[in-house]
Amino acid sequence: MNQRIEKILQYTKGPRVLDVGCVGGKLDVKNPYWLHAHLLQNFEYVIGVDINQEAINTLKQLGYNVLLRDAQKLDLNEKFDTIVLC
């Protein structure tokens, strides 16, 4: 784990975490620096949102709790302990 991820995890409180921009650019679920995977490992309920439709469809097929959403128009009608935007 790198320092960036360690610092984000240090400031993230759970159990409910919203990861905005969860794809992180180019989707690579095996990348050890993919933040969303680290959030899933450390918190009970993590939902990811992103505008990358192809990546969101792939993640859904893999069983991830993700939604295709624009963060500027985001209304999930849920409460979170932390919202991560990286």
PDB file of N, CA, C and O in Angstrom:
ATOM      1  N   MET A   1       0.854  -1.181   0.000  1.00  0.00           N
ATOM      2  CA  MET A   1       0.000   0.000   0.000  1.00  0.00           C
ATOM      3  C   MET A   1       0.895   1.238   0.000  1.00  0.00           C
ATOM      4  O   MET A   1       1.919   1.284   0.682  1.00  0.00           O
ATOM      5  N   ASN A   2       0.485   2.239  -0.780  1.00  0.00           N
ATOM      6  CA  ASN A   2       1.307   3.442  -0.830  1.00  0.00           C
ATOM      7  C   ASN A   2       0.836   4.485   0.185  1.00  0.00           C
ATOM      8  O   ASN A   2      -0.206   4.323   0.820  1.00  0.00           O
ATOM      9  N   GLN A   3       1.615   5.550   0.326  1.00  0.00           N
ATOM     10  CA  GLN A   3       1.314   6.575   1.335  1.00  0.00           C
ATOM     11  C   GLN A   3      -0.011   7.276   1.072  1.00  0.00           C
ATOM     12  O   GLN A   3      -0.727   7.618   2.013  1.00  0.00           O
ATOM     13  N   ARG A   4      -0.341   7.491  -0.184  1.00  0.00           N
ATOM     14  CA  ARG A   4      -1.600   8.157  -0.522  1.00  0.00           C
ATOM     15  C   ARG A   4      -2.782   7.358   0.011  1.00  0.00           C
ATOM     16  O   ARG A   4      -3.662   7.909   0.674  1.00  0.00           O
ATOM     17  N   ILE A   5      -2.801   6.072  -0.275  1.00  0.00           N
ATOM     18  CA  ILE A   5      -3.902   5.222   0.178  1.00  0.00           C
ATOM     19  C   ILE A   5      -3.929   5.135   1.698  1.00  0.00           C
ATOM     20  O   ILE A   5      -4.997   5.197   2.306  1.00  0.00           O
ATOM     21  N   GLU A   6      -2.767   4.992   2.310  1.00  0.00           N
ATOM     22  CA  GLU A   6      -2.704   4.947   3.780  1.00  0.00           C
ATOM     23  C   GLU A   6      -3.301   6.202   4.391  1.00  0.00           C
ATOM     24  O   GLU A   6      -4.051   6.122   5.363  1.00  0.00           O
ATOM     25  N   LYS A   7      -2.978   7.354   3.836  1.00  0.00           N
ATOM     26  CA  LYS A   7      -3.477   8.633   4.369  1.00  0.00           C
ATOM     27  C   LYS A   7      -4.989   8.734   4.172  1.00  0.00           C
ATOM     28  O   LYS A   7      -5.698   9.180   5.074  1.00  0.00           O
ATOM     29  N   ILE A   8      -5.491   8.329   3.009  1.00  0.00           N
ATOM     30  CA  ILE A   8      -6.938   8.366   2.764  1.00  0.00           C
ATOM     31  C   ILE A   8      -7.656   7.454   3.749  1.00  0.00           C
ATOM     32  O   ILE A   8      -8.673   7.843   4.323  1.00  0.00           O
ATOM     33  N   LEU A   9      -7.143   6.252   3.950  1.00  0.00           N
ATOM     34  CA  LEU A   9      -7.769   5.314   4.887  1.00  0.00           C
ATOM     35  C   LEU A   9      -7.726   5.845   6.321  1.00  0.00           C
ATOM     36  O   LEU A   9      -8.651   5.622   7.101  1.00  0.00           O
ATOM     37  N   GLN A  10      -6.658   6.539   6.654  1.00  0.00           N
ATOM     38  CA  GLN A  10      -6.523   7.112   7.997  1.00  0.00           C
ATOM     39  C   GLN A  10      -7.638   8.119   8.288  1.00  0.00           C
ATOM     40  O   GLN A  10      -8.139   8.186   9.410  1.00  0.00           O
ATOM     41  N   TYR A  11      -8.022   8.894   7.287  1.00  0.00           N
ATOM     42  CA  TYR A  11      -9.034   9.926   7.482  1.00  0.00           C
ATOM     43  C   TYR A  11     -10.455   9.465   7.157  1.00  0.00           C
ATOM     44  O   TYR A  11     -11.414  10.207   7.370  1.00  0.00           O
ATOM     45  N   THR A  12     -10.589   8.261   6.651  1.00  0.00           N
ATOM     46  CA  THR A  12     -11.905   7.746   6.290  1.00  0.00           C
ATOM     47  C   THR A  12     -12.525   7.039   7.485  1.00  0.00           C
ATOM     48  O   THR A  12     -11.885   6.199   8.117  1.00  0.00           O
ATOM     49  N   LYS A  13     -13.750   7.374   7.789  1.00  0.00           N
ATOM     50  CA  LYS A  13     -14.494   6.743   8.882  1.00  0.00           C
ATOM     51  C   LYS A  13     -15.649   5.960   8.283  1.00  0.00           C
ATOM     52  O   LYS A  13     -16.228   6.362   7.274  1.00  0.00           O
ATOM     53  N   GLY A  14     -15.974   4.863   8.900  1.00  0.00           N
ATOM     54  CA  GLY A  14     -17.050   4.007   8.404  1.00  0.00           C
ATOM     55  C   GLY A  14     -18.139   3.887   9.429  1.00  0.00           C
ATOM     56  O   GLY A  14     -18.148   4.621  10.417  1.00  0.00           O
ATOM     57  N   PRO A  15     -19.033   2.998   9.219  1.00  0.00           N
ATOM     58  CA  PRO A  15     -18.946   1.876   8.285  1.00  0.00           C
ATOM     59  C   PRO A  15     -19.419   2.195   6.865  1.00  0.00           C
ATOM     60  O   PRO A  15     -19.174   1.404   5.954  1.00  0.00           O
ATOM     61  N   ARG A  16     -20.094   3.340   6.650  1.00  0.00           N
ATOM     62  CA  ARG A  16     -20.690   3.634   5.339  1.00  0.00           C
ATOM     63  C   ARG A  16     -19.826   4.648   4.598  1.00  0.00           C
ATOM     64  O   ARG A  16     -19.635   5.775   5.055  1.00  0.00           O
ATOM     65  N   VAL A  17     -19.301   4.219   3.430  1.00  0.00           N
ATOM     66  CA  VAL A  17     -18.391   5.065   2.663  1.00  0.00           C
ATOM     67  C   VAL A  17     -18.888   5.175   1.220  1.00  0.00           C
ATOM     68  O   VAL A  17     -19.243   4.178   0.590  1.00  0.00           O
ATOM     69  N   LEU A  18     -18.903   6.406   0.716  1.00  0.00           N
ATOM     70  CA  LEU A  18     -19.225   6.667  -0.679  1.00  0.00           C
ATOM     71  C   LEU A  18     -17.929   7.019  -1.394  1.00  0.00           C
ATOM     72  O   LEU A  18     -17.219   7.933  -0.975  1.00  0.00           O
ATOM     73  N   ASP A  19     -17.616   6.307  -2.462  1.00  0.00           N
ATOM     74  CA  ASP A  19     -16.407   6.541  -3.248  1.00  0.00           C
ATOM     75  C   ASP A  19     -16.813   7.178  -4.569  1.00  0.00           C
ATOM     76  O   ASP A  19     -17.293   6.494  -5.472  1.00  0.00           O
ATOM     77  N   VAL A  20     -16.621   8.488  -4.680  1.00  0.00           N
ATOM     78  CA  VAL A  20     -16.977   9.234  -5.891  1.00  0.00           C
ATOM     79  C   VAL A  20     -15.782   9.198  -6.842  1.00  0.00           C
ATOM     80  O   VAL A  20     -14.667   9.574  -6.480  1.00  0.00           O
ATOM     81  N   GLY A  21     -16.040   8.740  -8.055  1.00  0.00           N
ATOM     82  CA  GLY A  21     -14.955   8.554  -9.020  1.00  0.00           C
ATOM     83  C   GLY A  21     -14.246   7.236  -8.773  1.00  0.00           C
ATOM     84  O   GLY A  21     -13.026   7.138  -8.902  1.00  0.00           O
ATOM     85  N   CYS A  22     -15.023   6.227  -8.418  1.00  0.00           N
ATOM     86  CA  CYS A  22     -14.478   4.942  -7.964  1.00  0.00           C
ATOM     87  C   CYS A  22     -13.639   4.214  -9.005  1.00  0.00           C
ATOM     88  O   CYS A  22     -12.792   3.395  -8.650  1.00  0.00           O
ATOM     89  N   VAL A  23     -13.858   4.498 -10.276  1.00  0.00           N
ATOM     90  CA  VAL A  23     -13.083   3.818 -11.319  1.00  0.00           C
ATOM     91  C   VAL A  23     -11.620   4.241 -11.246  1.00  0.00           C
ATOM     92  O   VAL A  23     -10.719   3.419 -11.410  1.00  0.00           O
ATOM     93  N   GLY A  24     -11.392   5.519 -11.002  1.00  0.00           N
ATOM     94  CA  GLY A  24     -10.020   5.990 -10.850  1.00  0.00           C
ATOM     95  C   GLY A  24      -9.272   6.143 -12.159  1.00  0.00           C
ATOM     96  O   GLY A  24      -8.076   5.859 -12.219  1.00  0.00           O
ATOM     97  N   GLY A  25      -9.942   6.581 -13.198  1.00  0.00           N
ATOM     98  CA  GLY A  25      -9.283   6.734 -14.493  1.00  0.00           C
ATOM     99  C   GLY A  25      -9.489   5.499 -15.341  1.00  0.00           C
ATOM    100  O   GLY A  25     -10.604   5.218 -15.781  1.00  0.00           O
ATOM    101  N   LYS A  26      -8.421   4.762 -15.570  1.00  0.00           N
ATOM    102  CA  LYS A  26      -8.510   3.519 -16.343  1.00  0.00           C
ATOM    103  C   LYS A  26      -8.744   2.363 -15.381  1.00  0.00           C
ATOM    104  O   LYS A  26      -7.956   2.146 -14.460  1.00  0.00           O
ATOM    105  N   LEU A  27      -9.816   1.629 -15.592  1.00  0.00           N
ATOM    106  CA  LEU A  27     -10.194   0.550 -14.684  1.00  0.00           C
ATOM    107  C   LEU A  27      -9.194  -0.596 -14.741  1.00  0.00           C
ATOM    108  O   LEU A  27      -8.888  -1.131 -15.806  1.00  0.00           O
ATOM    109  N   ASP A  28      -8.692  -0.960 -13.556  1.00  0.00           N
ATOM    110  CA  ASP A  28      -7.810  -2.122 -13.406  1.00  0.00           C
ATOM    111  C   ASP A  28      -8.017  -2.659 -11.994  1.00  0.00           C
ATOM    112  O   ASP A  28      -7.352  -2.225 -11.053  1.00  0.00           O
ATOM    113  N   VAL A  29      -8.945  -3.607 -11.854  1.00  0.00           N
ATOM    114  CA  VAL A  29      -9.292  -4.113 -10.524  1.00  0.00           C
ATOM    115  C   VAL A  29      -8.143  -4.874  -9.869  1.00  0.00           C
ATOM    116  O   VAL A  29      -8.184  -5.125  -8.665  1.00  0.00           O
ATOM    117  N   LYS A  30      -7.132  -5.239 -10.625  1.00  0.00           N
ATOM    118  CA  LYS A  30      -5.978  -5.944 -10.062  1.00  0.00           C
ATOM    119  C   LYS A  30      -4.842  -5.002  -9.683  1.00  0.00           C
ATOM    120  O   LYS A  30      -3.827  -5.436  -9.139  1.00  0.00           O
ATOM    121  N   ASN A  31      -5.011  -3.722  -9.967  1.00  0.00           N
ATOM    122  CA  ASN A  31      -3.992  -2.735  -9.626  1.00  0.00           C
ATOM    123  C   ASN A  31      -3.942  -2.580  -8.101  1.00  0.00           C
ATOM    124  O   ASN A  31      -4.958  -2.254  -7.487  1.00  0.00           O
ATOM    125  N   PRO A  32      -2.784  -2.807  -7.485  1.00  0.00           N
ATOM    126  CA  PRO A  32      -2.688  -2.705  -6.028  1.00  0.00           C
ATOM    127  C   PRO A  32      -2.924  -1.291  -5.500  1.00  0.00           C
ATOM    128  O   PRO A  32      -3.079  -1.100  -4.294  1.00  0.00           O
ATOM    129  N   TYR A  33      -2.952  -0.312  -6.382  1.00  0.00           N
ATOM    130  CA  TYR A  33      -3.181   1.073  -5.977  1.00  0.00           C
ATOM    131  C   TYR A  33      -4.602   1.537  -6.271  1.00  0.00           C
ATOM    132  O   TYR A  33      -4.896   2.728  -6.166  1.00  0.00           O
ATOM    133  N   TRP A  34      -5.486   0.613  -6.636  1.00  0.00           N
ATOM    134  CA  TRP A  34      -6.883   0.985  -6.885  1.00  0.00           C
ATOM    135  C   TRP A  34      -7.551   1.248  -5.539  1.00  0.00           C
ATOM    136  O   TRP A  34      -7.782   0.318  -4.766  1.00  0.00           O
ATOM    137  N   LEU A  35      -7.854   2.481  -5.266  1.00  0.00           N
ATOM    138  CA  LEU A  35      -8.382   2.907  -3.972  1.00  0.00           C
ATOM    139  C   LEU A  35      -9.671   2.189  -3.594  1.00  0.00           C
ATOM    140  O   LEU A  35      -9.850   1.815  -2.434  1.00  0.00           O
ATOM    141  N   HIS A  36     -10.558   1.993  -4.538  1.00  0.00           N
ATOM    142  CA  HIS A  36     -11.851   1.376  -4.223  1.00  0.00           C
ATOM    143  C   HIS A  36     -11.673   0.002  -3.578  1.00  0.00           C
ATOM    144  O   HIS A  36     -12.413  -0.347  -2.658  1.00  0.00           O
ATOM    145  N   ALA A  37     -10.720  -0.767  -4.040  1.00  0.00           N
ATOM    146  CA  ALA A  37     -10.461  -2.093  -3.453  1.00  0.00           C
ATOM    147  C   ALA A  37     -10.040  -1.975  -2.000  1.00  0.00           C
ATOM    148  O   ALA A  37     -10.451  -2.783  -1.167  1.00  0.00           O
ATOM    149  N   HIS A  38      -9.228  -0.982  -1.687  1.00  0.00           N
ATOM    150  CA  HIS A  38      -8.783  -0.783  -0.305  1.00  0.00           C
ATOM    151  C   HIS A  38      -9.940  -0.343   0.595  1.00  0.00           C
ATOM    152  O   HIS A  38     -10.023  -0.750   1.753  1.00  0.00           O
ATOM    153  N   LEU A  39     -10.821   0.480   0.058  1.00  0.00           N
ATOM    154  CA  LEU A  39     -12.000   0.882   0.832  1.00  0.00           C
ATOM    155  C   LEU A  39     -12.867  -0.331   1.135  1.00  0.00           C
ATOM    156  O   LEU A  39     -13.362  -0.482   2.252  1.00  0.00           O
ATOM    157  N   LEU A  40     -13.053  -1.192   0.147  1.00  0.00           N
ATOM    158  CA  LEU A  40     -13.858  -2.403   0.345  1.00  0.00           C
ATOM    159  C   LEU A  40     -13.248  -3.326   1.394  1.00  0.00           C
ATOM    160  O   LEU A  40     -13.971  -3.984   2.142  1.00  0.00           O
ATOM    161  N   GLN A  41     -11.948  -3.374   1.449  1.00  0.00           N
ATOM    162  CA  GLN A  41     -11.265  -4.235   2.414  1.00  0.00           C
ATOM    163  C   GLN A  41     -11.366  -3.701   3.837  1.00  0.00           C
ATOM    164  O   GLN A  41     -11.237  -4.461   4.797  1.00  0.00           O
ATOM    165  N   ASN A  42     -11.595  -2.405   3.976  1.00  0.00           N
ATOM    166  CA  ASN A  42     -11.531  -1.785   5.297  1.00  0.00           C
ATOM    167  C   ASN A  42     -12.859  -1.309   5.871  1.00  0.00           C
ATOM    168  O   ASN A  42     -12.930  -0.957   7.048  1.00  0.00           O
ATOM    169  N   PHE A  43     -13.910  -1.293   5.059  1.00  0.00           N
ATOM    170  CA  PHE A  43     -15.174  -0.761   5.554  1.00  0.00           C
ATOM    171  C   PHE A  43     -16.336  -1.667   5.184  1.00  0.00           C
ATOM    172  O   PHE A  43     -16.326  -2.341   4.154  1.00  0.00           O
ATOM    173  N   GLU A  44     -17.331  -1.662   6.051  1.00  0.00           N
ATOM    174  CA  GLU A  44     -18.475  -2.572   5.953  1.00  0.00           C
ATOM    175  C   GLU A  44     -19.356  -2.333   4.730  1.00  0.00           C
ATOM    176  O   GLU A  44     -19.777  -3.286   4.073  1.00  0.00           O
ATOM    177  N   TYR A  45     -19.637  -1.070   4.423  1.00  0.00           N
ATOM    178  CA  TYR A  45     -20.536  -0.730   3.315  1.00  0.00           C
ATOM    179  C   TYR A  45     -19.867   0.340   2.465  1.00  0.00           C
ATOM    180  O   TYR A  45     -19.676   1.471   2.912  1.00  0.00           O
ATOM    181  N   VAL A  46     -19.516  -0.023   1.248  1.00  0.00           N
ATOM    182  CA  VAL A  46     -18.884   0.917   0.320  1.00  0.00           C
ATOM    183  C   VAL A  46     -19.661   0.880  -0.984  1.00  0.00           C
ATOM    184  O   VAL A  46     -19.897  -0.183  -1.557  1.00  0.00           O
ATOM    185  N   ILE A  47     -20.049   2.053  -1.438  1.00  0.00           N
ATOM    186  CA  ILE A  47     -20.698   2.155  -2.735  1.00  0.00           C
ATOM    187  C   ILE A  47     -19.875   3.120  -3.577  1.00  0.00           C
ATOM    188  O   ILE A  47     -19.438   4.165  -3.095  1.00  0.00           O
ATOM    189  N   GLY A  48     -19.673   2.762  -4.828  1.00  0.00           N
ATOM    190  CA  GLY A  48     -18.896   3.591  -5.729  1.00  0.00           C
ATOM    191  C   GLY A  48     -19.771   4.201  -6.800  1.00  0.00           C
ATOM    192  O   GLY A  48     -20.733   3.583  -7.256  1.00  0.00           O
ATOM    193  N   VAL A  49     -19.437   5.415  -7.202  1.00  0.00           N
ATOM    194  CA  VAL A  49     -20.121   6.073  -8.304  1.00  0.00           C
ATOM    195  C   VAL A  49     -19.076   6.620  -9.268  1.00  0.00           C
ATOM    196  O   VAL A  49     -17.989   7.038  -8.868  1.00  0.00           O
ATOM    197  N   ASP A  50     -19.436   6.606 -10.547  1.00  0.00           N
ATOM    198  CA  ASP A  50     -18.538   7.132 -11.571  1.00  0.00           C
ATOM    199  C   ASP A  50     -19.365   7.408 -12.828  1.00  0.00           C
ATOM    200  O   ASP A  50     -20.477   6.901 -12.971  1.00  0.00           O
ATOM    201  N   ILE A  51     -18.810   8.219 -13.738  1.00  0.00           N
ATOM    202  CA  ILE A  51     -19.507   8.521 -14.991  1.00  0.00           C
ATOM    203  C   ILE A  51     -19.025   7.650 -16.146  1.00  0.00           C
ATOM    204  O   ILE A  51     -19.530   7.768 -17.262  1.00  0.00           O
ATOM    205  N   ASN A  52     -18.063   6.787 -15.891  1.00  0.00           N
ATOM    206  CA  ASN A  52     -17.529   5.904 -16.929  1.00  0.00           C
ATOM    207  C   ASN A  52     -18.450   4.690 -17.068  1.00  0.00           C
ATOM    208  O   ASN A  52     -18.338   3.718 -16.321  1.00  0.00           O
ATOM    209  N   GLN A  53     -19.362   4.769 -18.040  1.00  0.00           N
ATOM    210  CA  GLN A  53     -20.398   3.746 -18.180  1.00  0.00           C
ATOM    211  C   GLN A  53     -19.818   2.359 -18.438  1.00  0.00           C
ATOM    212  O   GLN A  53     -20.274   1.385 -17.840  1.00  0.00           O
ATOM    213  N   GLU A  54     -18.839   2.254 -19.302  1.00  0.00           N
ATOM    214  CA  GLU A  54     -18.244   0.946 -19.616  1.00  0.00           C
ATOM    215  C   GLU A  54     -17.616   0.314 -18.375  1.00  0.00           C
ATOM    216  O   GLU A  54     -17.803  -0.874 -18.110  1.00  0.00           O
ATOM    217  N   ALA A  55     -16.873   1.117 -17.621  1.00  0.00           N
ATOM    218  CA  ALA A  55     -16.226   0.598 -16.410  1.00  0.00           C
ATOM    219  C   ALA A  55     -17.261   0.223 -15.350  1.00  0.00           C
ATOM    220  O   ALA A  55     -17.117  -0.801 -14.683  1.00  0.00           O
ATOM    221  N   ILE A  56     -18.293   1.033 -15.191  1.00  0.00           N
ATOM    222  CA  ILE A  56     -19.336   0.720 -14.207  1.00  0.00           C
ATOM    223  C   ILE A  56     -20.037  -0.581 -14.589  1.00  0.00           C
ATOM    224  O   ILE A  56     -20.303  -1.415 -13.723  1.00  0.00           O
ATOM    225  N   ASN A  57     -20.336  -0.764 -15.867  1.00  0.00           N
ATOM    226  CA  ASN A  57     -20.960  -2.013 -16.307  1.00  0.00           C
ATOM    227  C   ASN A  57     -20.068  -3.212 -16.006  1.00  0.00           C
ATOM    228  O   ASN A  57     -20.551  -4.253 -15.562  1.00  0.00           O
ATOM    229  N   THR A  58     -18.781  -3.066 -16.245  1.00  0.00           N
ATOM    230  CA  THR A  58     -17.829  -4.147 -15.952  1.00  0.00           C
ATOM    231  C   THR A  58     -17.803  -4.446 -14.462  1.00  0.00           C
ATOM    232  O   THR A  58     -17.840  -5.609 -14.060  1.00  0.00           O
ATOM    233  N   LEU A  59     -17.739  -3.409 -13.644  1.00  0.00           N
ATOM    234  CA  LEU A  59     -17.696  -3.611 -12.190  1.00  0.00           C
ATOM    235  C   LEU A  59     -18.971  -4.269 -11.683  1.00  0.00           C
ATOM    236  O   LEU A  59     -18.917  -5.128 -10.803  1.00  0.00           O
ATOM    237  N   LYS A  60     -20.110  -3.876 -12.228  1.00  0.00           N
ATOM    238  CA  LYS A  60     -21.374  -4.502 -11.832  1.00  0.00           C
ATOM    239  C   LYS A  60     -21.366  -5.988 -12.169  1.00  0.00           C
ATOM    240  O   LYS A  60     -21.815  -6.812 -11.372  1.00  0.00           O
ATOM    241  N   GLN A  61     -20.854  -6.330 -13.349  1.00  0.00           N
ATOM    242  CA  GLN A  61     -20.774  -7.734 -13.754  1.00  0.00           C
ATOM    243  C   GLN A  61     -19.857  -8.526 -12.826  1.00  0.00           C
ATOM    244  O   GLN A  61     -20.044  -9.728 -12.638  1.00  0.00           O
ATOM    245  N   LEU A  62     -18.867  -7.851 -12.249  1.00  0.00           N
ATOM    246  CA  LEU A  62     -17.946  -8.494 -11.311  1.00  0.00           C
ATOM    247  C   LEU A  62     -18.495  -8.526  -9.884  1.00  0.00           C
ATOM    248  O   LEU A  62     -17.863  -9.085  -8.988  1.00  0.00           O
ATOM    249  N   GLY A  63     -19.674  -7.927  -9.671  1.00  0.00           N
ATOM    250  CA  GLY A  63     -20.320  -7.980  -8.367  1.00  0.00           C
ATOM    251  C   GLY A  63     -20.083  -6.793  -7.455  1.00  0.00           C
ATOM    252  O   GLY A  63     -20.445  -6.842  -6.280  1.00  0.00           O
ATOM    253  N   TYR A  64     -19.484  -5.731  -7.966  1.00  0.00           N
ATOM    254  CA  TYR A  64     -19.238  -4.541  -7.150  1.00  0.00           C
ATOM    255  C   TYR A  64     -20.523  -3.731  -6.990  1.00  0.00           C
ATOM    256  O   TYR A  64     -21.373  -3.722  -7.880  1.00  0.00           O
ATOM    257  N   ASN A  65     -20.657  -3.050  -5.849  1.00  0.00           N
ATOM    258  CA  ASN A  65     -21.787  -2.183  -5.553  1.00  0.00           C
ATOM    259  C   ASN A  65     -21.449  -0.786  -6.088  1.00  0.00           C
ATOM    260  O   ASN A  65     -20.939   0.062  -5.356  1.00  0.00           O
ATOM    261  N   VAL A  66     -21.740  -0.560  -7.372  1.00  0.00           N
ATOM    262  CA  VAL A  66     -21.396   0.693  -8.031  1.00  0.00           C
ATOM    263  C   VAL A  66     -22.583   1.200  -8.839  1.00  0.00           C
ATOM    264  O   VAL A  66     -23.458   0.439  -9.252  1.00  0.00           O
ATOM    265  N   LEU A  67     -22.581   2.514  -9.048  1.00  0.00           N
ATOM    266  CA  LEU A  67     -23.664   3.151  -9.799  1.00  0.00           C
ATOM    267  C   LEU A  67     -23.093   4.119 -10.816  1.00  0.00           C
ATOM    268  O   LEU A  67     -22.068   4.757 -10.575  1.00  0.00           O
ATOM    269  N   LEU A  68     -23.758   4.224 -11.945  1.00  0.00           N
ATOM    270  CA  LEU A  68     -23.412   5.218 -12.949  1.00  0.00           C
ATOM    271  C   LEU A  68     -24.075   6.523 -12.540  1.00  0.00           C
ATOM    272  O   LEU A  68     -25.293   6.665 -12.642  1.00  0.00           O
ATOM    273  N   ARG A  69     -23.281   7.469 -12.080  1.00  0.00           N
ATOM    274  CA  ARG A  69     -23.818   8.748 -11.599  1.00  0.00           C
ATOM    275  C   ARG A  69     -22.829   9.874 -11.880  1.00  0.00           C
ATOM    276  O   ARG A  69     -21.614   9.672 -11.890  1.00  0.00           O
ATOM    277  N   ASP A  70     -23.375  11.052 -12.105  1.00  0.00           N
ATOM    278  CA  ASP A  70     -22.599  12.279 -12.244  1.00  0.00           C
ATOM    279  C   ASP A  70     -22.545  12.922 -10.857  1.00  0.00           C
ATOM    280  O   ASP A  70     -23.586  13.221 -10.273  1.00  0.00           O
ATOM    281  N   ALA A  71     -21.361  13.134 -10.338  1.00  0.00           N
ATOM    282  CA  ALA A  71     -21.201  13.681  -8.983  1.00  0.00           C
ATOM    283  C   ALA A  71     -21.816  15.072  -8.844  1.00  0.00           C
ATOM    284  O   ALA A  71     -22.185  15.473  -7.741  1.00  0.00           O
ATOM    285  N   GLN A  72     -21.929  15.803  -9.936  1.00  0.00           N
ATOM    286  CA  GLN A  72     -22.512  17.141  -9.870  1.00  0.00           C
ATOM    287  C   GLN A  72     -24.027  17.094  -9.701  1.00  0.00           C
ATOM    288  O   GLN A  72     -24.650  18.092  -9.339  1.00  0.00           O
ATOM    289  N   LYS A  73     -24.618  15.923  -9.968  1.00  0.00           N
ATOM    290  CA  LYS A  73     -26.073  15.771  -9.849  1.00  0.00           C
ATOM    291  C   LYS A  73     -26.395  14.578  -8.955  1.00  0.00           C
ATOM    292  O   LYS A  73     -27.367  13.861  -9.192  1.00  0.00           O
ATOM    293  N   LEU A  74     -25.598  14.375  -7.958  1.00  0.00           N
ATOM    294  CA  LEU A  74     -25.683  13.168  -7.141  1.00  0.00           C
ATOM    295  C   LEU A  74     -26.745  13.284  -6.049  1.00  0.00           C
ATOM    296  O   LEU A  74     -26.702  14.189  -5.216  1.00  0.00           O
ATOM    297  N   ASP A  75     -27.688  12.361  -6.068  1.00  0.00           N
ATOM    298  CA  ASP A  75     -28.692  12.270  -5.009  1.00  0.00           C
ATOM    299  C   ASP A  75     -28.997  10.786  -4.804  1.00  0.00           C
ATOM    300  O   ASP A  75     -29.809  10.204  -5.523  1.00  0.00           O
ATOM    301  N   LEU A  76     -28.346  10.192  -3.831  1.00  0.00           N
ATOM    302  CA  LEU A  76     -28.531   8.762  -3.575  1.00  0.00           C
ATOM    303  C   LEU A  76     -29.556   8.506  -2.487  1.00  0.00           C
ATOM    304  O   LEU A  76     -29.944   7.361  -2.256  1.00  0.00           O
ATOM    305  N   ASN A  77     -30.003   9.570  -1.810  1.00  0.00           N
ATOM    306  CA  ASN A  77     -30.967   9.434  -0.725  1.00  0.00           C
ATOM    307  C   ASN A  77     -30.457   8.479   0.355  1.00  0.00           C
ATOM    308  O   ASN A  77     -31.221   7.696   0.919  1.00  0.00           O
ATOM    309  N   GLU A  78     -29.163   8.557   0.630  1.00  0.00           N
ATOM    310  CA  GLU A  78     -28.515   7.761   1.670  1.00  0.00           C
ATOM    311  C   GLU A  78     -27.597   8.674   2.460  1.00  0.00           C
ATOM    312  O   GLU A  78     -27.245   9.763   2.005  1.00  0.00           O
ATOM    313  N   LYS A  79     -27.212   8.226   3.638  1.00  0.00           N
ATOM    314  CA  LYS A  79     -26.240   8.943   4.457  1.00  0.00           C
ATOM    315  C   LYS A  79     -24.967   8.116   4.543  1.00  0.00           C
ATOM    316  O   LYS A  79     -25.008   6.887   4.599  1.00  0.00           O
ATOM    317  N   PHE A  80     -23.827   8.816   4.553  1.00  0.00           N
ATOM    318  CA  PHE A  80     -22.534   8.166   4.621  1.00  0.00           C
ATOM    319  C   PHE A  80     -21.703   8.773   5.738  1.00  0.00           C
ATOM    320  O   PHE A  80     -21.856   9.947   6.073  1.00  0.00           O
ATOM    321  N   ASP A  81     -20.832   7.972   6.306  1.00  0.00           N
ATOM    322  CA  ASP A  81     -19.911   8.481   7.326  1.00  0.00           C
ATOM    323  C   ASP A  81     -18.785   9.274   6.680  1.00  0.00           C
ATOM    324  O   ASP A  81     -18.305  10.257   7.246  1.00  0.00           O
ATOM    325  N   THR A  82     -18.364   8.844   5.493  1.00  0.00           N
ATOM    326  CA  THR A  82     -17.315   9.537   4.749  1.00  0.00           C
ATOM    327  C   THR A  82     -17.621   9.483   3.261  1.00  0.00           C
ATOM    328  O   THR A  82     -18.075   8.463   2.743  1.00  0.00           O
ATOM    329  N   ILE A  83     -17.369  10.585   2.590  1.00  0.00           N
ATOM    330  CA  ILE A  83     -17.420  10.621   1.132  1.00  0.00           C
ATOM    331  C   ILE A  83     -16.001  10.850   0.657  1.00  0.00           C
ATOM    332  O   ILE A  83     -15.376  11.851   1.007  1.00  0.00           O
ATOM    333  N   VAL A  84     -15.493   9.926  -0.139  1.00  0.00           N
ATOM    334  CA  VAL A  84     -14.125   9.996  -0.651  1.00  0.00           C
ATOM    335  C   VAL A  84     -14.169  10.487  -2.092  1.00  0.00           C
ATOM    336  O   VAL A  84     -14.867   9.920  -2.932  1.00  0.00           O
ATOM    337  N   LEU A  85     -13.417  11.545  -2.367  1.00  0.00           N
ATOM    338  CA  LEU A  85     -13.275  12.094  -3.715  1.00  0.00           C
ATOM    339  C   LEU A  85     -11.787  12.237  -4.003  1.00  0.00           C
ATOM    340  O   LEU A  85     -11.139  13.158  -3.506  1.00  0.00           O
ATOM    341  N   CYS A  86     -11.259  11.349  -4.786  1.00  0.00           N
ATOM    342  CA  CYS A  86      -9.815  11.423  -5.063  1.00  0.00           C
ATOM    343  C   CYS A  86      -9.532  11.429  -6.535  1.00  0.00           C
ATOM    344  O   CYS A  86      -8.372  11.488  -6.941  1.00  0.00           O
TER     345      CYS A  86
END
